Amino acid sequence: MKLSRYTLLVDDYPQKGECIAYHTRTQAMVRLNSQMRGILRRLASVDCLLSDFSPGVRDELSLLNEMGILVDDELQERQRLDDFFRQIKYEPNILEFEVTLLTTYKCNFRCVYCFEESVKDDISLDKQRSDMIIRWLINRIHRRGYRRLFLVFYGGEPLLNAEPIDYIGRILKHWAARNGVAFNFGIITNGSLIKPQLIDRWREIGLDSIRVCIDGDREAHNKKRPFINGAGTFDLIIENVRRVVDRVKVGVVGNFDKENLGSIPGLLDYLEQQELLYKLDTIDFSPIVSRLGGKDNPAAIELGECLSFFARDGMFDATMWLRRELIARGIDANPGMAINSCPLIMEDGGVAIDPEGVIYKCNSFLGYPEFSVGNVREDDFNYRHREFMEIEAWRRCPDDCPYVPMCQGGCRFFCYLENKNLTDICCKRGYFDRICPELIKLDYQREISKRENQ
């Protein structure tokens, strides 16, 4: 028996001589006392046998093996990893189908970093295409045996074309009830068009939550996310959130770069002053990233300075600072240690459908037909889906990298940004080496706090 190559050890934490063991495949986390830490060191010796330990210790080692933290040998390690990737590829959340539906590519904002800037168009979902989408979804659910359907209405700004939300939501709500399928939906919106009467109406047909983007305090947000005519949007969004936060779960997300990062505490202060902060279901912040080029040349990457900033210390410093800021305010922020499976390489899992019925496996490629995997006019995915399924970038990763189950060779979108292809590895090991021990500590503190508050 030996330590798994995918086990991370944070030594001398939470006490000197102790350690936290975290497995990047199973996400098991356990606190080991100094005695057990010493035993792990002994296991690294070629002369060490299990029979050298007492029955009690052997039982503990067996539990660590079940968690994945220890393995019997290299054969078991390889088999477990192969099974893990096979499950991701062919059996991800087989009982749940999550679908992003764009009601329109239009938007009433002019965000300076707009992810869809190159694909914005005056295209909206109509009744004919809505019917086609409904039929495609029902057929897919029947064929794949899903027991839960969750829709996310998106855009552009989805509330600029709200009618499909009513139409699709009502039909699927009734169909799901008759067929024993759980159904709910959420909305990702810029927040400018939210109205209580809309929320009340949609709750009757399955609305579960809405998510609104606010990029810092008033000044910072208005600079990043103004209306098309340049007018500020911050005060309107805050007022709209206030009017619905007691009616439906509201999550706030924010996007940041080095320009507006320092304004986020001011936003949190303001939300608390307005008695909104602790009514929010979730709150989180993500870095602004580069985007694809024009429709005729997606490889002409735009906003490249985002990649260069976060390639240095910016990403680590910003991530740790923000997570500690949220924790200090009593906000249950996810520390960030998670498995990030790429939807491109999954047989099932989620899809995104645009207003023309074109299907994508990743929201980051919306609007670029060359990355599409099909159309709702057809039952099966196209050749691009088969090509994506053959991508196994993780096989190119070094054997000694402990992060392979987490990153799986890297995000395919970031791979395209950096390498202009989807097949290379997109290695971020240096960043993981630095940030993972700190995130594990935050995760441990979070779990301890939960137990103490139970």
LOTI-492952 format. One record per residue: x negated, y, z negated of N, C-alpha, C in turn. Coordinates in steps of 0.05 Angstrom, whole numbers, plus 32768, in hexadecimal, padded with zeros to 4 digits. Each point is the difference from the previous one (the first is absolute). Layout:
REM LOTI-492952
XYZXYZXYZ...
REM end
This chain:
REM LOTI-492952
7FEF7FE880008011801880007FEE8019800080098014800F7FF0801880018012801980047FF480177FFD800F8019800480078003801E80198007800580088005801C7FF18018800B7FF97FFF80197FF38017800C801280188002801B7FFC7FFC8013801680028008800A7FE47FF17FF97FEC8004800A7FE57FEE80187FFB800C80157FF67FF180187FF87FFF80007FE27FE880067FF57FFC80017FE37FF9801D7FF8800F800B7FEE7FFA801B7FF57FF57FFB7FE47FE580007FFF7FF37FF97FE6800180177FEC7FFD7FF77FE7800080137FE9801980117FFF80177FF380078019800E7FFF80167FEC7FF9801380067FEE8004801A7FF27FED80047FE87FF17FEA7FF97FED80027FEA7FE57FF6800A7FEB80087FF47FE57FF780077FFE7FE27FFD7FF67FF280147FFE7FE3800080177FF2800D8018800E800180177FF4800D80008007801E80147FF6800E80038008801C801D7FFC80098006800E8015801A7FFB800E7FF97FF1801A800D7FE980047FFD7FF180198019800580117FFB800780198016800680127FFB7FF1801A80157FF2800A7FFD7FF18019800E800E80167FF280058016800B8011801580147FF1801280017FE67FFE80147FF1800F801A7FFC7FF07FFD7FF67FE880187FFA7FF0800980197FF07FEE80147FFE800580187FF080047FFA7FE27FF67FE97FF880007FF97FE47FEB80117FF18007800A7FE87FEE80107FF080007FF57FE47FE97FFB7FF47FFE7FF57FE57FE9800D7FF1800580047FE67FEB800B7FEF7FF17FE87FF47FE6800080027FEF7FEA7FF67FEF800A7FE97FFF7FF17FEA7FEF80087FEA7FE37FFA80067FEF80087FEF7FE37FFC80057FF87FE38002800E7FEE7FF17FFA7FE4800280067FF5801C80188006800A80077FF7801A7FEF800D80167FF880197FFC7FEE800C80147FE67FF180017FF67FF87FE97FE87FF07FFF80037FE5800E80187FF47FFD80057FE6800D80008003801E800B8017800A7FFF8004801D7FE38003800A7FEF800B7FF07FE4800280087FF47FE4800080077FEF7FED7FF57FE58000800A7FF08018801980058009800A7FF180177FF0800680197FF3801780017FEF800680177FE77FEF80027FFA7FF27FEB7FE87FEF7FFF80067FE5800E7FEE7FF7801080047FE7800E80007FE87FED7FF580047FE87FFF7FEA7FEC80187FFE7FEE801380138003801780027FEE80167FED800A800B7FF07FED80157FED8005801880077FEF80187FFA8009801880057FF080007FF07FE67FF47FE980017FFE7FEF7FE87FF0800D7FEA7FF1801480077FF0800E7FEC801180117FED801A80058008801180117FF080157FF17FF0800A800C7FEC80147FF47FEF801B7FFE801080127FEE7FF7801A7FFE800E800F801B80017FFF80107FEB800D801A80007FF5801280167FE6800180037FF48010801480077FF6801C80007FE6800380077FF4801A801D80078008801180027FEC801C800880068001801D800A7FF080117FF37FFF801C80097FF48002801C7FEC7FF080067FF48001801A80147FF6801580107FED7FF980157FF680128014801680068008800F7FEC8012801780057FF4801480137FE680067FFC7FF3801380117FFE7FF5801D7FFF7FE6800380007FF4801A801B8003800D80167FFD7FF1801B8004800B8004801D80097FF380137FF28002801C80077FF0800680197FEE7FEF80087FEE800580167FE5800B7FF87FFE80087FE77FE7800D7FF67FE97FEC800180057FE77FFB7FED7FEB800380097FED80167FED7FF3800D80067FEB80147FF07FE77FFA800A7FE980097FF17FE77FFC7FE6800080108002800980197FE97FFF80118005801180197FEE8001801280028010801880177FF7801280057FE6800180167FF58010801B800A7FF7800480017FE58019800A7FF68003801E80057FEA800F7FFE8000801C800680098006801C7FF47FF1801480078004801C801D7FF7800580097FEA7FF4801B7FF78005801480147FF67FFB800B7FE8801280147FF58002801980117FE98008800B800080188011800F7FFB801A7FFB7FE9800C800E7FF98019801E7FFF7FFC80087FF37FEA801D7FFF7FFA800C801C7FFC7FF080117FF38009801B7FFA8005800F801A7FEE7FFF80138003800E801980157FF3801280037FE67FFF80167FF3800F801B800A7FF5800280027FE6801980097FF48006801D80087FEC801280008004801B800880098002801D7FF47FEF801180068001801C801C7FF5800780077FEA7FF380187FF28009801780007FEB7FFA80077FE780157FFE7FEC800280187FEE7FFD80198009800180177FEE801C80087FFA80077FFE7FE6801B80097FF880167FF680137FFF7FE7800580127FF58015801E80057FF9800680057FE7801C80047FF98008801D80037FED801280048007801D80027FF7800B801B8011800F800D7FFA800D80198002801E7FFC7FE9800E80028000801D7FFD7FFC800D801B8012801180078000800C801B8001801F7FFE7FED800D800D8001801D8002800E8008801A801580117FFD800F800980187FFD801E80037FF7800980177FFE801C8006801A8009800C800D80137FF48018800B800B7FFA801580167FE8800B7FFE7FF7801480147FE280047FFE7FF5800B80167FE480097FFF7FFE801E7FFB8017800D7FFF8001801D7FFC7FFA80077FE27FF780187FFC7FFB80097FE48004801E7FFF8009800A7FE98004801D7FFC7FE9800C7FF17FEB7FF17FFA7FE8800A7FF37FE9800180147FEC80107FF97FE7800180107FE97FFA7FED7FFE7FE87FF67FEA7FF87FEE7FE68001800F7FEC800C7FF37FE68005800D7FF27FE6800680067FEA7FF27FF27FE7800480137FEB800C80178007800B80157FEE80087FF57FE7800D80077FE97FF57FF67FE68009800B7FFA801C8017800B8006800D7FF9801A7FFF801880137FED80127FFC7FFF801880117FFF7FF9801D7FF27FEC80087FFC7FFA801C80187FF1800C80127FF67FF080167FF0800A801C800D7FFB7FFF80187FF3801A800E7FFC800E8004801A801A7FFC8000801080038018801D80047FF9800F800A8013801D80047FFB800F7FE680067FFA7FEC7FF1800C7FE58004800D7FF87FE6801A7FF98002800F7FF97FE8800F7FE6800580047FF17FEA800F7FE78001801D80058006800B7FF38014801D80028006800F7FE77FF9801A8000800580117FE97FF87FF97FE780107FFA8003801A7FF97FE880107FE77FF27FF57FEC80107FFB7FE77FF47FF580047FF67FE48011800E7FF080067FF77FE5800C7FE4800180137FFC8012800D7FE680037FEB7FEA80077FEE800780127FEB7FED80087FEE7FF97FE87FFA80147FF07FEF7FFC7FE8800E7FEE7FED801A80057FFB80107FF07FED80007FE3800A80057FFB801980007FE5800B7FE57FF27FFC7FEB800F80067FE57FF57FFE7FFA7FF97FE3800780117FED7FFB7FFA7FE4800F7FE87FF780197FFE800780117FE97FF87FF57FE6800C7FF8800180197FF57FE8800C7FE67FF87FF37FEF80147FFA7FE67FFA7FF380047FF47FE48013800A7FF280067FF67FE580097FE3800180127FFA8013800A7FE580037FE97FED80087FF0800980137FEA7FEE800A7FEB7FFB7FEB7FFA80147FF07FE97FFD7FED80097FFA7FE4801A80017FFA800A7FF87FE67FFB80147FEA7FFF801980067FFD80157FEB801980007FEF7FFB80067FE6801680027FED8004801D7FF67FEF801280098002801C7FF77FF780118018800F801580057FF9801480147FFE801B7FF37FE9800D80047FFD801C7FF57FF7801280178011801480067FFA801380157FF480197FF47FED800D800E7FF5801A7FF9800680128018801180147FFC8005801380167FEB80167FFF7FF5800680187FE7800F80028002801180197FEC801080058000801180177FE3800680097FFB8017800D800D80197FFE800E80057FE5801480118001801080047FE8801B7FF1800580047FEA7FF280187FEF8005801A800E7FFD800280147FEE801A800D7FFB8007801480167FEE800580138008800F801880137FF0801280007FE67FFC80127FEE800F800A7FEC7FEB801280097FEF80097FF07FEA80167FEC8007800E8004801680167FEE80077FF97FE380017FE87FF8800B7FF97FE380007FFD7FF57FE47FFA80107FEC7FFE7FF67FE5801B7FF67FF7801580108005801B7FF87FF980087FE780107FFC8001801A800A7FEC80127FF27FE57FFB7FE6800080007FF17FE77FFC80047FF67FE37FFF80127FED80027FF87FE4801B7FF37FFB8016800B800A801A7FF57FFA80047FE4800D7FF77FFD801980047FE7800E7FEF7FEA7FF27FE780067FFA7FEF7FEC7FF380087FFA7FE4800B80147FF2800A7FFB7FE480167FEB800180138003801280167FEE80027FF77FE4800A7FEF800080147FF67FE7800A7FF07FF07FEB7FEF800E7FF17FF07FF47FEC80117FF47FEA8015800E7FF780127FF67FEB800D7FE6800980087FFE801A800D7FE8800A7FED7FE980037FE7800680037FEC7FEA80077FED7FFA7FE98005800B7FE87FEF7FFA7FEA7FE4800B80017FFD8016800E7FE6800D80038000801A7FEF7FEC80047FEF7FFF80197FF07FF780168013800D80177FFD7FFA801780117FFE801A7FF17FEB800F80057FFD801C7FF67FF0801080147FFF801A7FFC7FEF801080117FF580187FF17FEA800B800A7FF480187FF67FFD801480167FF980187FF97FFB801680147FE7800E7FF97FEE800380147FE980117FFD8005801A800E800180167FF18009801A800B7FEE80167FF77FFF8016800F7FF180177FF7800F80107FEB80197FF97FFA800E800C7FEA8010801980067FFF800A8019800D80198006801E7FFE800580097FE88006801C7FFC800880107FEE7FED7FF47FFB7FE9800E7FEF7FED8018800E7FF480177FF27FFF8018800C7FF5800D7FEB7FED800B80097FE9800C7FED7FEE80167FEF800D8011800D801180167FF1800C7FF67FEA80127FE98004800E7FF47FEB80107FF77FE97FEE7FF280077FEA7FF67FEB7FEE80177FF07FF58015800D7FF880177FF27FF4800C7FED8015800280098019800C7FF080157FEF7FE880067FE6800480017FEE7FEA80087FFC7FEC7FE9800380097FE87FFE7FED7FE980157FEA800380178007800B80167FED80037FF97FEA80147FED800580127FF97FEC80147FE37FF67FFC7FF580047FE97FE67FF37FFA7FE880117FFC8003801B7FFF7FE880117FFC7FF47FFA7FE47FE67FF980017FF27FF97FE77FEF80177FF67FF3800E80127FEC80147FF87FFA801380177FF580177FFA7FF5801280147FE480087FF77FF0800780147FE480087FFA7FFB801A800E7FF580137FF17FFC801C800A7FE380077FFD7FF5800E80137FE4800880007FFD801D7FF67FEF80047FEC7FF9801B7FF67FE280017FFD7FF38012800E7FE3800180017FF380147FEE80067FFE7FE67FF380137FED801480167FF77FF580157FF4801180157FF7800C80108017800F80157FFA800F800F80147FED800A80177FEB800D7FF87FEE800C80147FF37FEA80127FF67FEB7FF37FF27FEB800F80147FF1801280177FF97FF580147FF18010800980118018800780197FFC800A801080167FEB800480167FE77FFF7FF87FEB800280147FFE7FE6801180047FE97FF37FFE7FE7800D80197FF8800F801880067FF580197FF5800A8015801680047FFB8013801180148015800580157FF780148016800F800180137FFD80167FF38006801B800D7FF980157FF58006801B7FFB801E8004801280107FF47FFD801E80037FEC800B7FEC7FF27FEF7FF07FEC80097FEE800A80067FE4801A80007FFB800B80057FE57FF97FEA7FED7FFE80077FE67FFA7FED7FEC80177FEC7FFB7FF97FE97FF680147FEB7FFB80007FF67FE37FEE80097FF07FFC7FF57FE5801980047FEF800A80187FFE801780067FEE80197FF1800980057FFE801980177FF2800A7FFE7FE27FF87FE97FF480047FFC7FE47FF980057FFB7FE27FF480117FF080047FFD7FE3801D80027FF8800E8013800C801D80037FF980107FE8800A7FF97FF68017800F7FE9800A7FFA7FE77FEF7FE87FFD7FF77FF97FEA7FEE801080027FE6800180187FF6800F80057FE7801E7FF88003800B80048017801D7FFB800480067FE280027FEC7FF0800680067FE380057FF17FED7FED7FED800A7FF07FEF7FEE7FF180107FF07FEB801780097FF880117FF17FEE80137FED800E80008001801B80127FF080107FF37FE7800C7FE6800280057FF17FEB800E7FE380017FF87FF27FE980027FE480007FFA7FF1801280147FF080127FF57FF0801280117FE37FFC7FFA7FF17FFB80157FE37FFE7FFE7FF38018800D7FEB800B7FF57FF18016800C7FE47FF680077FF9800480197FE57FFA80097FF3801A80097FE6800180007FF28017800A7FE87FF880107FF8801080137FE87FFC80107FEB80157FF97FE77FF87FFE7FEC80147FF87FE77FFD80107FF1801680017FE5800180097FF180127FED7FE7800780067FF180107FED800C801C7FFD801180098013800B801B7FFF801680027FEA80127FEC7FFF801780027FED7FFE7FED7FE87FEB7FF17FFE7FFE7FEC7FEA8003800E7FE57FF380177FFC8000800D7FE6801B800B7FF8801380018013801A800C7FFA80147FEB7FF57FF97FE7800080127FEB7FF7800880037FE27FED80067FEE800980047FE4801480167FFE7FFE80158010801380168000801C7FF6800880017FEE801380197FF48008800C7FF07FE97FF07FF07FF380097FF07FEA800B80127FE97FF180157FFB800980137FEB801B800B800780038008801A8019800D800880187FEC7FFF7FFB7FE7800880157FEB7FFF80087FFB7FE37FEC80017FEE80077FFD7FE4801080177FF57FF880188008800F80187FF7801C8000800A80047FF58018801B7FFF800B80107FE77FF77FF47FF17FED800C7FE87FF480067FEB80167FEE7FFE801380037FEC80157FEB7FEA7FFF7FE980067FF57FE97FED800180077FE47FF6800D7FFF7FE980057FE67FF4801B7FF48008800D800E801280187FF4800C7FF97FF2801A7FE88005800B7FF97FF480197FFB7FE27FFD80077FF080147FFC7FE37FFF7FE37FFA80037FF3800D80137FE37FFC80057FF4801A80077FE580027FFD7FF1801780097FE47FF780077FF7800780177FE67FF780097FF5801380157FE57FFF80047FF3801180137FEC7FF080107FFE8007801A7FEE7FF180127FF0801480107FE97FF880097FEF80128010800B8003801C7FFE8018800B80068005801C7FEB7FF1801180097FF280147FED7FF080118001800A801C7FEC7FF8800F7FFF8007801D80187FF3800F8004800A801880177FF5800F7FF77FFA801D80107FF1800E7FFA7FF9801B8002801880127FF47FFF8017800180168013801A8000800F8000800E801780198003801080097FE5800A80197FFF800A800C7FE780097FEF7FF380167FF3801180117FF17FF680167FE47FF87FF87FF880067FE77FE57FFA7FF77FFF7FFD7FE1800B7FEB7FF580027FFD7FE37FE47FFE7FF37FEC7FF8800F7FE57FFD7FF57FF2801A7FFB800C8016800A7FF5801B7FFB8009800A7FE57FF37FF57FEB800880047FE48000801D7FF9801680097FF28002801B7FF67FFE80017FE27FF980187FF67FFC80047FE37FEA7FEE7FF57FEA7FFE800F7FEA7FEF7FF87FF380087FE78003801A7FF87FF380097FE7800B7FF27FE880187FF58002800B7FF17FE97FEF7FE77FFA7FF97FF280167FEF7FE87FFC7FE580087FF57FF4801580097FE580077FF7800080097FE38016800E7FF7800180087FE480037FE87FEE80127FEE800680057FEA7FEE7FEB7FEA80037FEF800180157FEB7FED80027FEA80057FEB800080197FF67FEC80077FEB800E7FFC7FE57FFA80107FED800B7FFC7FE5801C800A7FFD800B800D8014801B800C7FFD80157FED7FF880017FE8800D80157FED7FFB7FFF7FF57FE47FE87FF97FF77FFD7FF57FE5800880157FEB7FF480188002800580147FED801D80087FFF800D80038017801C8009800180127FEA7FF57FFB7FE7800780117FEA7FF77FFF7FFE7FE27FE880007FF47FFE7FFC7FE4800C80187FF17FFA8018800A800A80187FF3801F80008000800C7FFA8017801D80008001800D7FEB7FEF7FF57FE88000800C7FEB7FF07FFE80077FE27FEA800B7FF87FFE80077FE3801280187FFA800480128013801280167FFB801D7FF67FFC80087FED8010801B7FF57FFD80037FF07FE67FEC7FF07FFA80017FF07FE7800180127FE87FF1801680007FFF80127FEA801B800D7FFB801180028015801B800C7FFD80157FEB7FFA7FF77FE77FFC80137FEB7FF9800F7FF580187FF580048018800C7FF580197FF47FE5800680117FEC80057FF77FE580047FF57FFE801D7FE8800980037FF38000801B7FF37FE5800580047FF580177FF47FE780087FE2800580037FEF7FF17FF17FE3800580017FF47FFC801B800B7FEF80117FF67FFE801B7FF37FE680087FFC7FED7FED7FF57FE6800780177FF0800C7FFE7FFA801A80167FF2800D7FF67FF28019800E7FEC80097FFB7FF38019800E801080167FF180098014800B8010801680007FF0801A80167FF1800380037FEF80188008800F80187FF37FFC80168006800F801980187FF4800E8015800F800480187FF5800E7FFB7FF7801C7FEB800A800D7FFB7FF8801C7FFA7FE280027FF57FF47FEC7FF87FE4800280147FED7FF4801880097FFA80147FF07FF380157FF7801580077FE67FFE80167FF68011801A800D7FF9800580037FE68019800C7FF77FF9801B7FF2800B80067FEA7FFB80197FF3800F8017800D7FF980187FF980108017800A7FFA8008801C80128010800C7FFD800C801A800A801D7FFE7FF880108014800A801B8003800D8002801C8018800B8001800E8003801A8005801D80057FF8800A80178003801C8006801B8006800D800780198006801B8007800A80067FF4801B7FEC7FF6800F80057FF3801980027FE27FFE7FFE7FF67FE880017FE37FFC7FE67FF280037FEA800F80027FE57FF480027FF77FF77FE57FF47FE87FFE7FF97FF47FE77FE280027FFC7FF880077FE87FE480017FF87FFC7FF07FE67FE87FF77FFB7FFA7FF17FE77FF380127FEC7FF9801880077FF280137FEE800A801C80068009800E7FEB8009801C80047FEB8012800C7FE77FFA7FFB7FEA801280097FFE8001801F800C7FEC800E7FFE7FFF801D801A8008800E8014800A7FF080198008800B7FFD80158017800E7FFB80158000801380177FEC7FFA80157FEF7FED7FFB7FEB7FF8801480087FE5800B800C7FFE8018800B7FE7800A7FEB7FEA80037FE7800780047FEC7FEB80037FFC7FF07FE78009800A7FE97FFE7FF17FE7801B7FF37FF8801480028011801A7FF47FFA7FFF7FE2800280117FF37FEF80017FE28001801B7FF7800C80108012800A80197FF7800C80158016800280187FF8800780178012800280197FF17FF78013800F7FF580187FF37FF580117FF480167FFA80068019800E7FF380167FF97FE380047FEA7FF87FF37FF67FE580037FFE7FF37FE580037FE57FFF80007FF27FE77FE47FFD7FF57FEC7FFA80117FE57FF97FF77FED801780037FEB80007FF07FEB801380027FF07FFC801A7FF0801480087FF17FFE80197FE47FF67FFB7FF0800180167FE57FF67FFF7FEE800E7FEC8006801A7FFB7FF0800F7FED80027FF47FE480187FF77FF980037FF37FE67FEE7FE77FFE7FFF7FF180167FEF7FE87FFF7FE380087FFE7FF88015800D7FE4800A7FFE7FFA80097FE38013800F7FF47FFC80097FE57FFD7FE87FED80107FEB800480007FE97FEF7FE57FF280007FF1800380167FE67FF380037FE9800F7FF2800680187FF77FEB80107FF37FFB7FF47FE47FE87FF87FFB7FF77FF67FE67FE6800D7FF88002801A7FFC7FE880107FFB7FF27FF67FE6800F7FF57FED7FF47FF87FE77FEB7FEA800480027FF180157FEC7FEB80057FE4800C80067FFF801980077FE7800D80067FF3800D7FE7800F80007FEA7FF5800C7FE87FEA7FEF7FF47FED800C7FF27FEA7FF17FF3800B7FED7FEC7FF47FE97FFD80097FEB7FEE800080097FE37FEE80137FFA7FFE80087FE4801280177FF8801180098012801180177FFA80187FF87FEF8003800B7FE880167FF77FEF801B800D80078000801380138019800F8006800F7FF580187FF77FEA800C800C7FF68018801E7FFB7FFD800A7FF47FEA801D7FFC7FFE8010801A7FFF7FF380157FF4800E801A7FFD8001800F801B7FE98002800D80008012801880027FF0801A7FFA7FE6800080037FEF80177FF2800A80197FE9800C7FFC7FF1800B80178007801D80068012800B7FF08006801D8003801A8005800F800C80177FFC80188009800D7FFC8001801E80127FF480107FFD8001801D8003801C800C801080107FF38002801C800A7FE6800F7FFB7FF47FFD7FE87FE7800D7FFB7FEA7FF4801280027FE780067FED7FF480128002800E801C8018800580098003800E80197FF5801C7FFF8005800E7FE97FF6801B7FFD7FE2800180027FF37FEC7FF47FE380007FFE7FF27FF28017800C7FEB800B7FF37FEF8013800D8000801C8017800D800280108001801980087FE4800980027FED7FED800B7FE68006800E7FF57FE7800E7FEA8002800F7FF57FEA7FF47FE77FF47FE97FF7800B7FF67FE67FF97FE780007FED7FF1801680007FE880017FEF800780017FE27FEC7FFA7FF0800580057FE37FFD801E7FFB800E80097FEC8000801C7FF87FF880007FE37FE67FFE7FFB7FF67FFA7FE57FFF80197FEE800A7FFD7FE87FFF80157FEC7FF57FF67FE67FED7FED80027FF67FF37FE87FF380147FED7FF18013800A7FF380137FEF8014800F7FEF80168007800C8015800E7FF1800D7FEE7FEC80067FE78007800C7FED7FEE7FED7FFA7FE87FE67FFE80067FED7FFB7FEA800180157FEB800580198009800080167FED801B80037FF280167FFD800E801A80077FF5800E7FE97FF27FFB7FE78009800F7FE97FF57FFD7FFD7FE27FE780017FF57FFE7FFE7FE3801080157FF080018018800B800F80157FF3801E7FFC800280097FF68017801D7FFA800380087FE87FEF7FEE7FEC7FFD80077FEA7FEE800380097FE37FEF80127FF88003800B7FE5801B800E7FFD8008801080148019800E7FFE80177FEC80007FFE7FEB801080147FEB800180037FF27FE57FE97FFB7FF380017FF37FE6800D80137FEC7FF880198000800C80137FED801E8003800480097FFF801A801C80018006800F7FE97FF47FF57FE88004800E7FE87FF5800180007FE27FEB80097FF3800080017FE3801480147FF680028017800E801480147FF8801C7FF6800380057FF18016801B7FF4800480087FEE7FE97FED7FEF7FF880057FED7FEA8005800E7FE67FF180157FFB8003800F7FE7801B800E7FFF800B800780178019800F800180197FEE80027FFB7FE6800280177FEE8002800F7FFD7FE5
REM end
